[in-house]
Amino acid sequence: MEKATEAPPRFWRMFFELYESLPRQGPGSRACAVRALALCTGLPTMPDVLDLGCGVGGQTFHLAELTGGLIAALDRHVPSIERLRGLIAALGLEGRIRAVAGDMAEPGLPPASFDLIWSEGALYNIGIERALRVCHGLLRPGGYLAFTDAVWRTGDPPVDLRAGFEADYPAMGRVQDIVATIERSGLFSLTGHFPLPDEAWWDDYYTPMEARIVEMREKYANDGEALAVLDELAREPAMHRVYGEYYGYEFFVARAR
Ligand SMILES: C[S@@+](CC[C@H](N)C(=O)[O-])C[C@H]1O[C@@H](n2cnc3c(N)ncnc32)[C@H](O)[C@@H]1O
């Protein structure tokens, strides 16, 4: 979801029509959630969980299946929260998941009220340092923060690739930069980290995205402006096919001090 924020409104309408229809809005998978959860040793059997930047809840439903706890799922994009509420109701999970519209920078949730904070591909929106402070305040002592973030896998990515990320995530660093940020914060001890495999980019994200773009091209077949936007949106998965070895997503698990 690496897009310039100054793009025209038509772009954003098409962008959200595409993204809100996907099972998830960024790379990730159930298998990665299992692996990250396994690093959270000693969690209560019914943990209080907060999913920050939950989107339409791809990983929220994995958390509901993989933990016994109550989950608050928060996102600032209201249509995603509305869609998530519909899915929660359809699955009869109202007793397990509460979908909340809000800003993770100021979530308005009680301090020290969660055992686990989860966030896939979202903390960077407020900056990792600030996110660490917010999350530490919301976690009970010894609680876990499990999050993914985009990272460069090499120190010298191609110039056009770096330019592609410049608008959305200019501060994107390498794994060692995030590790250093966690350690420097003094708030968390790093428990572990691992890279997301390539299938976590494709199975629930880029493959459905490309299929949806094909459907939308048919829907907008007579609308040149819409087709131009779809060409632009199709560039992200295409770029990943060509340049995927230069960047990736890393799962980090850290424990509150
Ligand atoms: C890349 S998407 C990831 C969504 C979901 N976690 C997933 O992996 O499918 C990032 C999400 O963060 C949300 N977001 C961005 N800034 C936010 C903020 N300040 N507070 C809450 N949510 C935010 C966006 O609306 C979007 O749903």
The ligand as an SDF file (V2000), in Angstrom:
LIG
                    3D

 27 29  0  0  0  0  0  0  0  0999 V2000
   -0.8730   -1.5750    4.8530 C   0  0  0  0  0  0  0  0  0  0  0  0
   -2.4680   -1.4620    5.6020 S   0  0  0  0  0  0  0  0  0  0  0  0
   -2.4480   -2.9580    6.5800 C   0  0  0  0  0  0  0  0  0  0  0  0
   -3.8120   -3.4140    7.0110 C   0  0  0  0  0  0  0  0  0  0  0  0
   -3.8350   -4.7560    7.7420 C   0  0  0  0  0  0  0  0  0  0  0  0
   -3.0630   -4.7470    8.9600 N   0  0  0  0  0  0  0  0  0  0  0  0
   -3.3310   -5.8560    6.8320 C   0  0  0  0  0  0  0  0  0  0  0  0
   -2.1650   -6.2590    6.9590 O   0  0  0  0  0  0  0  0  0  0  0  0
   -4.1160   -6.3040    5.9780 O   0  0  0  0  0  0  0  0  0  0  0  0
   -2.2250   -0.1850    6.8270 C   0  0  0  0  0  0  0  0  0  0  0  0
   -3.4880    0.1580    7.6060 C   0  0  0  0  0  0  0  0  0  0  0  0
   -3.1420    1.1260    8.5950 O   0  0  0  0  0  0  0  0  0  0  0  0
   -4.2220    2.0400    8.6900 C   0  0  0  0  0  0  0  0  0  0  0  0
   -3.7250    3.2770    9.2970 N   0  0  0  0  0  0  0  0  0  0  0  0
   -2.8320    4.1590    8.7800 C   0  0  0  0  0  0  0  0  0  0  0  0
   -2.5750    5.1400    9.6530 N   0  0  0  0  0  0  0  0  0  0  0  0
   -3.3340    4.8810   10.7540 C   0  0  0  0  0  0  0  0  0  0  0  0
   -3.5200    5.5410   12.0020 C   0  0  0  0  0  0  0  0  0  0  0  0
   -2.8580    6.6670   12.2840 N   0  0  0  0  0  0  0  0  0  0  0  0
   -4.3570    4.9880   12.8980 N   0  0  0  0  0  0  0  0  0  0  0  0
   -5.0350    3.8540   12.6170 C   0  0  0  0  0  0  0  0  0  0  0  0
   -4.9070    3.1840   11.4460 N   0  0  0  0  0  0  0  0  0  0  0  0
   -4.0690    3.6920   10.5350 C   0  0  0  0  0  0  0  0  0  0  0  0
   -4.7070    2.1970    7.2680 C   0  0  0  0  0  0  0  0  0  0  0  0
   -6.0290    2.7070    7.2150 O   0  0  0  0  0  0  0  0  0  0  0  0
   -4.5880    0.7550    6.7590 C   0  0  0  0  0  0  0  0  0  0  0  0
   -5.7760    0.0390    6.9840 O   0  0  0  0  0  0  0  0  0  0  0  0
  1  2  1  0
  2  3  1  0
  2 10  1  0
  3  4  1  0
  4  5  1  0
  5  6  1  0
  5  7  1  0
  7  8  2  0
  7  9  1  0
 10 11  1  0
 11 12  1  0
 11 26  1  0
 12 13  1  0
 13 14  1  0
 13 24  1  0
 14 15  1  0
 14 23  1  0
 15 16  2  0
 16 17  1  0
 17 18  1  0
 17 23  2  0
 18 19  1  0
 18 20  2  0
 20 21  1  0
 21 22  2  0
 22 23  1  0
 24 25  1  0
 24 26  1  0
 26 27  1  0
M  CHG  2   2   1   9  -1
M  END
$$$$
